[in-house]
Amino acid sequence: MAELPPVSLGVHIFAAYAVALCLRRPLENHWVMVADEVSQPKRQFVFDFLLGLAAGLLAAALNVMVHGFPPLTTLSLVYGVLIYSFFIALDMSLARERAIILNALAQHTTQAPPQRLYSMTRRFTLVAVATALCVSVVNLSVIARDMSWMTTVGTDPGAIRDAILSVTYEVLFIMAVLLGLAINLIVSYSRNLKLLFENETGVLERVTNGDLSRLVPVATRDEFGLIAGHTNTMIEGLRHRIELITALKLAEEVQHTLLPAGPPRVPGLDLSGASIYCNETGGDYYDYVILPEGRLGIVVADVSGHGIDAALFMASARAFLLSGIQDFKSPSLLVREVNRYVTRDSAGTGRFMSMFFLEIEPAAKTLRWVRAGHEPAVVYNTVSASFRELGGEGMAMGVVHDVEYREYTQQGWEPGSVVVIGTDGITETRNTAGEFFGSKRV
């Protein structure tokens, strides 16, 4: 190869790479671009490395076939092309990855988290080790060749000085080329990392400010892709939670509209009621209903469980109750009719509800009540400072379809007497020490 003019050698190399360049685009479209986006960078590296190596082998073959060079004399050319192809292929792979990241950012596209992780640290280590080996082997081969050549220079001081300068320039040139290729890789890799960092931190800043409209594009199969996938899962979970909270707030507003805005004015009676839920929504309900002949009905009910499903169940039971009031005959018949519908709707759900219905007839000073599995009401006699329960038997509603409910009556009450009807939410309330409020405190 020493007898081959540099121009001829350059022509052979240029011709080989010109052929490779002409074939590159159609081959790239056929093999690289058809793959899914996360696989394209890996294919891009393999493709450009093999294409560059093939061009180098073609240039070496031209030297052998056209000029009759022994094949072994072309090893230096092949080795140089091999190292150059390695650096160029890495740069093209990083460029392909960067294009995918930019496209994902522009279109706000997302993918599922990578099923197989290609560790960024492992990849970086492999590239660093391969680069160090390439640089070391090149330096060793150049130094070994130049040392062998310097033994033929002779003892003339001028020739030795010129040989030293020649070797120095050659080593500096090769080191400059390798250093430039390495710096180019570092810059390209840093640009990709900057895009990924800005992408991830930008979305997280939005989430911190309450903006959940953006997801993190999953554009790689490394740790950034995994983090992006889990970040998207977190954002989706936050979206679902916000939707659920919004639905609960709406259900709470709707449920509050089902409760009476205030007690009715009934001569001879002072009425008051309140419902405080431990959650946004619940299954507790109370209401006042005006009955014929100046009588007043008070209903207090409690659905098993808490939350929006209990609230919906109570809403349907309320509808059945108000429908039955239109044809009211007696408390026992009303509760029996409501139980039939409630049992039908609760079949297979395990839901049930308790109810206490009290009818007050102020003119006759008469109390009539039905207890359907509910806490008994309590009457406080202010004259004797004594308590009396309005108890009785009665199964909870929603358990058995056809149940006969017994109606109880009390005739007369002392002036200033107080009737309290509550739910188990009162007796089961705990203090900071974990103690139940209990029925005695009531």
C-alpha positions in Angstrom: 0.0 0.0 0.0 3.1 2.2 0.4 3.5 2.4 -3.4 -0.1 3.3 -3.9 -0.5 7.1 -4.6 -2.7 8.8 -2.0 -5.0 10.1 -4.7 -5.8 6.5 -5.9 -6.4 5.4 -2.4 -8.7 8.3 -1.8 -10.6 7.6 -5.0 -11.1 4.0 -4.0 -12.4 4.9 -0.5 -14.6 7.7 -2.0 -16.1 5.3 -4.5 -16.9 2.7 -1.9 -18.6 5.2 0.4 -20.4 6.8 -2.5 -22.0 3.4 -3.3 -22.9 2.9 0.4 -24.4 6.4 0.6 -26.5 5.8 -2.5 -27.9 2.6 -1.0 -28.3 4.0 2.5 -31.6 5.7 2.2 -33.6 2.8 0.6 -32.0 0.2 2.9 -32.7 2.4 5.9 -36.4 2.8 5.0 -36.6 -1.0 4.4 -35.0 -2.1 7.6 -34.8 0.7 10.2 -38.0 2.8 9.6 -40.4 -0.2 9.5 -39.5 -1.1 13.1 -41.4 0.3 16.1 -40.0 3.6 17.3 -38.3 2.3 20.5 -36.4 -0.3 18.4 -35.3 2.1 15.7 -32.1 3.5 17.5 -30.7 0.0 18.0 -31.4 -1.0 14.4 -29.9 2.4 13.3 -26.6 1.5 15.0 -26.4 -2.0 13.5 -27.4 -0.7 10.1 -24.9 2.1 9.9 -22.1 0.1 11.4 -22.5 -2.8 8.9 -22.9 -0.3 6.1 -19.7 1.5 7.0 -17.8 -1.8 7.4 -19.1 -3.0 4.1 -17.9 0.2 2.4 -14.4 -0.3 4.0 -14.3 -3.9 2.8 -15.3 -2.7 -0.7 -12.4 -0.2 -0.7 -9.9 -2.8 0.5 -11.2 -5.2 -2.2 -10.6 -2.6 -4.9 -7.0 -2.3 -3.8 -6.6 -6.0 -3.9 -8.3 -6.5 -7.3 -7.2 -3.4 -9.1 -3.7 -3.0 -7.8 -2.9 -6.5 -6.8 -2.2 -5.7 -3.2 -1.8 -8.6 -0.8 -5.0 -8.9 1.4 -3.0 -8.5 4.6 -1.8 -5.1 3.6 -5.3 -3.8 3.7 -5.9 -4.7 7.4 -4.9 -1.2 8.5 -7.5 0.3 6.2 -10.2 -2.1 7.4 -9.4 -1.5 11.0 -9.6 2.3 10.6 -12.9 1.9 8.8 -14.2 -0.4 11.6 -13.4 2.2 14.3 -14.8 5.1 12.2 -18.0 3.1 11.5 -18.4 2.4 15.2 -18.4 6.1 16.1 -20.5 7.2 13.2 -23.1 4.4 13.9 -23.3 5.5 17.5 -23.9 9.1 16.5 -26.6 8.1 14.0 -28.3 5.9 16.6 -28.3 8.9 19.1 -29.7 11.1 16.3 -32.4 8.7 15.6 -33.3 8.5 19.3 -33.3 12.3 19.5 -35.7 12.5 16.5 -38.1 10.1 18.1 -38.0 12.1 21.4 -38.7 15.3 19.6 -41.5 13.8 17.6 -43.1 12.4 20.8 -42.8 15.8 22.4 -44.4 17.6 19.5 -47.3 15.2 19.1 -47.7 14.4 22.9 -47.8 10.7 22.1 -47.4 8.2 24.8 -46.6 4.5 24.9 -46.8 1.8 27.5 -43.7 1.4 29.8 -41.0 -0.8 28.2 -41.5 -4.5 29.0 -37.8 -5.1 28.6 -35.4 -2.6 30.1 -32.2 -1.6 28.3 -30.2 0.0 31.1 -28.8 3.4 30.3 -25.9 2.9 32.7 -25.0 -0.5 31.2 -25.2 1.0 27.7 -23.1 4.0 28.6 -20.5 1.7 30.2 -20.3 -0.5 27.1 -19.8 2.5 24.9 -17.2 4.0 27.1 -15.2 0.7 27.4 -15.5 0.1 23.6 -14.3 3.7 22.9 -11.3 3.3 25.3 -10.4 0.0 23.7 -10.6 1.5 20.2 -8.4 4.5 21.1 -5.9 2.2 22.9 -5.6 -0.2 20.1 -5.2 2.6 17.5 -2.4 4.2 19.6 -0.6 1.0 20.2 -0.7 0.0 16.5 0.5 3.4 15.4 3.3 3.5 18.0 4.4 0.0 17.1 4.4 0.7 13.4 6.3 4.0 13.9 8.8 2.4 16.2 9.5 -0.2 13.6 9.8 2.4 10.9 12.2 4.5 13.0 14.6 1.6 13.2 15.2 2.0 9.5 15.9 5.7 9.6 19.6 5.4 10.4 21.8 7.5 12.6 21.7 10.8 10.8 20.6 13.5 13.3 18.5 15.4 10.7 16.8 12.2 9.6 16.0 11.3 13.2 14.7 14.7 13.9 12.4 14.6 10.8 11.2 11.1 11.8 10.4 12.2 15.3 8.4 15.2 14.0 6.6 12.9 11.5 5.6 10.4 14.2 4.5 13.2 16.5 2.3 14.8 13.9 0.8 11.5 13.0 0.0 10.6 16.6 -1.4 14.1 17.2 -3.5 13.9 14.1 -4.9 10.5 15.0 -5.6 11.6 18.6 -7.3 14.7 17.3 -9.6 12.7 15.0 -10.4 10.2 17.8 -11.0 13.0 20.3 -13.3 14.8 17.9 -15.3 11.7 17.4 -15.5 11.0 21.1 -16.5 14.7 21.8 -19.2 14.5 19.2 -20.7 11.4 20.9 -20.6 13.1 24.2 -22.4 16.2 22.9 -25.0 14.0 21.1 -25.6 11.9 24.2 -25.9 15.1 26.3 -28.5 16.6 24.0 -30.6 13.4 24.3 -30.3 13.5 28.1 -31.2 17.2 28.2 -34.4 16.5 26.2 -35.4 13.6 28.5 -34.7 15.6 31.7 -36.6 18.7 30.5 -39.5 16.5 29.3 -39.8 14.6 32.6 -39.3 17.7 34.9 -41.6 19.8 32.8 -44.5 17.4 33.2 -43.8 17.0 36.9 -43.8 20.7 37.4 -47.2 20.8 35.7 -48.4 18.1 38.0 -47.1 20.0 41.0 -49.1 23.0 39.9 -52.2 20.9 39.5 -52.1 20.5 35.7 -52.7 16.9 34.8 -53.4 17.5 31.1 -50.0 16.3 29.9 -48.4 12.8 30.0 -44.7 12.0 29.6 -43.9 10.6 26.2 -42.3 7.1 26.5 -39.7 7.3 23.8 -36.9 5.1 25.1 -36.4 1.6 26.6 -34.0 2.8 29.4 -34.6 4.2 32.9 -36.1 7.3 31.4 -38.8 5.3 29.6 -39.5 3.3 32.8 -39.8 6.5 34.9 -42.0 8.1 32.2 -44.3 5.1 32.2 -44.7 5.1 36.0 -45.1 8.9 36.0 -48.0 8.4 33.5 -49.5 5.7 35.7 -49.3 8.2 38.6 -50.9 11.0 36.5 -53.7 8.6 35.4 -54.3 7.7 39.0 -54.5 11.3 40.0 -56.9 12.0 37.2 -59.1 9.1 38.4 -58.9 10.3 42.0 -59.9 13.8 41.0 -62.8 12.5 38.9 -63.9 10.4 41.9 -63.6 13.3 44.3 -65.6 15.5 41.9 -68.3 12.8 41.7 -68.3 12.5 45.4 -68.7 16.3 45.8 -71.6 16.2 43.3 -73.2 13.3 45.1 -72.8 15.2 48.4 -74.5 18.2 47.0 -77.3 16.0 45.6 -77.7 14.2 48.9 -77.9 17.4 50.8 -80.7 18.5 48.6 -82.6 15.4 49.6 -82.5 16.4 53.2 -85.1 19.0 54.5 -84.0 22.6 54.3 -85.6 23.2 57.6 -88.3 21.8 59.9 -92.0 22.6 59.2 -94.0 24.8 61.5 -96.4 22.7 63.5 -98.3 24.3 66.3 -97.3 22.9 69.7 -94.1 21.4 68.4 -90.5 22.6 68.2 -88.6 20.6 65.6 -84.9 20.4 64.7 -82.8 18.0 62.7 -79.2 17.6 61.4 -77.1 15.1 59.6 -73.3 15.2 59.7 -71.5 12.6 57.5 -68.1 11.1 58.4 -67.4 10.8 54.6 -68.5 13.1 51.8 -71.6 11.0 51.4 -73.3 8.4 53.5 -76.5 6.4 54.1 -78.1 8.4 56.8 -81.4 10.2 56.1 -84.1 12.0 57.9 -87.2 13.9 56.7 -90.4 15.5 57.8 -93.7 14.6 56.1 -97.0 16.3 56.5 -99.8 13.7 57.0 -103.6 14.1 56.8 -105.6 15.6 59.7 -102.7 17.8 60.9 -100.5 14.9 61.8 -96.7 15.0 61.3 -94.4 12.1 60.2 -90.7 12.0 61.1 -88.5 9.4 59.4 -84.9 8.6 60.3 -83.1 5.8 58.3 -79.6 4.4 58.0 -78.3 2.3 55.1 -75.5 -0.2 55.9 -72.1 1.0 54.8 -70.8 4.4 53.7 -69.9 6.2 50.6 -71.7 6.9 47.3 -73.3 3.5 46.9 -75.0 3.8 50.3 -76.1 7.3 49.3 -77.6 6.0 46.0 -79.4 3.2 47.9 -80.9 5.7 50.3 -82.0 8.0 47.5 -84.0 5.2 46.0 -85.5 4.3 49.4 -86.5 8.0 49.9 -88.3 7.9 46.5 -90.3 4.8 47.6 -91.1 6.5 50.9 -92.4 9.7 49.4 -94.4 7.7 46.9 -96.0 5.7 49.7 -96.9 8.9 51.6 -99.2 9.9 48.9 -101.6 7.0 49.9 -100.7 7.0 53.6 -102.9 4.9 55.9 -100.7 4.0 58.8 -97.0 3.8 59.7 -96.9 0.0 59.7 -98.4 -0.2 56.2 -96.1 2.5 54.9 -93.0 0.8 56.2 -94.2 -2.6 54.9 -94.7 -1.1 51.4 -91.3 0.6 51.3 -89.6 -2.6 52.5 -91.1 -4.6 49.5 -89.4 -2.2 47.0 -86.2 -1.9 49.0 -85.9 -5.7 49.2 -86.4 -6.0 45.5 -83.6 -3.5 44.8 -81.1 -4.9 47.3 -81.4 -8.5 46.2 -77.9 -10.0 45.8 -76.1 -6.8 47.0 -76.1 -7.5 50.8 -77.4 -4.1 51.4 -80.0 -3.4 54.0 -81.4 -0.4 55.9 -82.9 0.4 59.2 -85.7 2.9 59.7 -87.6 4.6 62.5 -90.9 6.2 61.5 -92.7 8.3 64.1 -96.2 9.8 63.6 -97.1 12.7 65.9 -100.7 13.8 66.4 -100.4 17.1 68.3 -104.1 17.6 68.8 -104.6 14.2 70.5 -101.0 14.1 72.0 -100.5 10.7 70.4 -97.3 9.0 69.2 -97.3 6.1 66.8 -94.1 4.5 65.6 -92.6 1.6 63.7 -89.1 0.4 64.4 -87.5 -1.5 61.5 -84.2 -2.6 62.9 -83.3 0.9 63.9 -82.0 2.4 67.1 -85.0 3.1 69.5 -86.0 6.7 69.9 -85.7 8.3 73.4 -88.3 10.4 75.2 -87.0 12.8 77.9 -89.6 13.8 80.5 -88.6 17.2 81.7 -91.0 17.0 84.7 -89.6 13.8 86.2 -86.1 14.2 84.5 -86.5 10.6 83.3 -85.9 8.8 80.0 -88.1 6.3 78.2 -87.3 4.4 75.0 -89.7 4.1 72.1 -88.7 0.5 71.3 -90.4 -2.5 69.9 -89.7 -5.3 67.4 -89.1 -5.0 63.7 -86.7 -6.4 61.1 -84.4 -4.3 59.1 -85.6 -3.4 55.6 -84.2 -5.1 52.5 -83.8 -8.6 54.1 -87.1 -10.3 53.7 -89.6 -9.3 51.1 -92.9 -9.7 52.9 -92.7 -8.6 56.5 -95.5 -7.5 58.8 -94.3 -4.5 60.9 -95.9 -3.9 64.3 -97.1 -0.4 65.1 -96.7 1.0 68.7 -98.6 3.8 70.3 -98.2 6.1 73.3 -101.0 8.3 74.4 -100.1 11.7 75.9 -96.9 13.4 77.0 -95.8 15.8 79.6 -95.3 19.5 78.6 -91.8 20.2 77.4 -91.0 16.5 76.7 -88.2 15.9 74.1 -88.1 13.1 71.6 -84.7 12.2 70.2 -84.3 10.0 67.1 -80.8 9.2 65.9 -78.7 6.6 64.2 -75.8 4.4 65.3 -73.5 7.1 64.0 -74.1 8.9 67.3 -73.5 6.0 69.6 -70.5 4.7 67.6 -68.7 8.0 67.5 -65.2 7.7 69.1 -63.3 10.3 71.1 -59.5 10.8 70.8 -59.0 8.0 73.3 -60.9 5.6 71.1 -63.9 5.3 73.4 -67.4 5.0 72.0 -69.9 7.7 72.8 -72.4 5.1 73.7 -76.2 5.1 74.3 -75.9 6.2 78.0 -74.3 9.5 77.0 -77.2 10.1 74.6 
